């Protein structure tokens, strides 16, 4: 018997919709955990490739930007777009100042 993807996960996934900016394309998160996320984009990705991307969050104190480096774990067709599962290798959360342009 094979091991399901869910049983391989280290952390629970939380359903979440936020803007993802990959520099060459914009997408939408579908779920996020402490170690990874799944998002949908129009552009293609290659499994094993490292990506730098940002995810924008709203907070009572203003917008926050999660800056990430991650590794593409898998890709799949999803809702007419490309679904991308990414393992987060490094991340930092920063406040978005009014002078910075938003995605």
Secondary structure as GFF3:
##gff-version 3
##sequence-region A 1 103
A	DSSP	alpha_helix	5	8	.	.	.	ID=ss1
A	DSSP	beta_strand	14	15	.	.	.	ID=ss2
A	DSSP	beta_strand	19	21	.	.	.	ID=ss3
A	DSSP	beta_strand	26	32	.	.	.	ID=ss4
A	DSSP	beta_strand	36	41	.	.	.	ID=ss5
A	DSSP	beta_strand	50	59	.	.	.	ID=ss6
A	DSSP	beta_strand	62	78	.	.	.	ID=ss7
A	DSSP	beta_strand	81	95	.	.	.	ID=ss8
###
